[in-house]
Amino acid sequence: MSSPPPSFLAPGIVIDGRYAIVRELGRGSMGAVYEAEQVTLHKRVALKIMQLDPVLQANSGGRMVKRFLREARVASSLNHRNVVDISDFGNVDEHTTYYVMELLEGRDLASVLRAEGPLPWPRVQQLIGQVLEALDEAHGKGIVHRDIKPANVMLLDQRDEDGHEWIKVLDFGIAKVQDADQESQALTGTSEILGTVKYMAPELAQGHPPDPRVDLYAVGIVAYELLTGAAPFDSPSTFQLLMQQINDPPPPMAGRLPGVSPAIEAFIGRVLEKSPDARYPSAALMREALLALPNAPIDPGAVDSTVVMATEVMSPPAAPSAAVHPASGLSPAAPPAGVVAPRASAEPSRPVASRVAPRVSGAQYQAPAPAPARSGNSNMVWVVVILVLAIAAGVAVGLQF
């Protein structure tokens, strides 16, 4: 349970004597994010204000603020290219805390999904691989994120040093520190449910203490949603959604992404197992399994290669066909935002079977290269066929006379 986020903070208000509000960037159920300026360094930052529930805070004897500050301190120690940098934190009053992050330029994956729809598998493979790298770093320091979702993964406008898409995981504000010292046990309540229900692991929905595998379950939900355009579980009722997470198997991906590779389906299925012990035991092993998956998102058996070959040999060259949805892997459709498109070719369209996304090293998605131009051999074949038919026709006429 959480109280409404803090009311709008007007530009110019100074928080904790150090951060002047510039503008609001967004808000959620637990707080609001602002662009702010560090008044002494004149450096632009992102400032998240979090409103703690007054009743819970009072009942905890002030432990909630203490725990938040302690866990923010640990989260700020993370130093990874795929994790947002947390540079400062503090509390405004007994119910309101804040932390300061680097100001990033880009779009979160929820915005990308709304704008572009389902994403092609090679791109999802690359982006999810980076999320798992970030979680491997956090889990290695005993930090469980607890709120992995598309809105907490930022796709930067800036490319990485190799020219690939670059993401950073955001919002470690409700992260859980995993340790067994007396201070942690005293500050952490076991009955709290924090996170977003749509991405919540069954054990977390039941109020069990979280461990790293709750983050891996959430990553599986995100991957499923990026590929199919919809999360496996959804309901307008929070209670019903909790029950779905706890009891219902995820709908088969093949029903939403026809022809999806059985290997990809099996991978997502394992990540979304209800029992934590049936999932991958770590982010590192899950990432290893992810990168070992075929780059083609569809099952090659889903296309009748005999028909495709017959069509290629017996039919004259066809005009370029309309683009098929990029998630199907059957068309060189326009690449994702920021990926350089191949130069258009005047050649006829290639067989469907040749449209499966190319295999890439290290799961790095790149736009497919233009296909080599066709030679005139196919035209020569038709000329020969016509000549043979003409000669045969002539012979037949001669025999009649």
Secondary structure, 3 states (H helix, E strand, C coil): CCCCCCCCCCCCCEECCCEEEEEEEEECCCEEEEEEEECCCCEEEEEEEEECCHHHHHHCCCHHHHHHHHHHHHHCCCCCCCECCEEEEEECCCCEEEEEECCCCEEEHHHHHHHHCCCCHHHHHHHHHHHHHHHHHHHHCCEECCCCCHHHEEEECCCCCCCCCCEEECCCCCCEECCCCHHHHHHCCCCCCCCCHHHCCHHHHCCCCCCHHHHHHHHHHHHHHHHHCCCCCCCCCHHHHHHHHHHCCCCCHHHCCCCECHHHHHHHHHHCCCCHHHCCCCHHHHHHHHHCCCCCCECHHHCCHHHHHHHHHHCCCCCCCCCCCHHHCCCCCCCCCCCCCCCCCCCCCCCHHHHCCCCCHHHCCCCCCCCCCCCCHHHHHHHHHHHHHHHHHHHHHHHHC
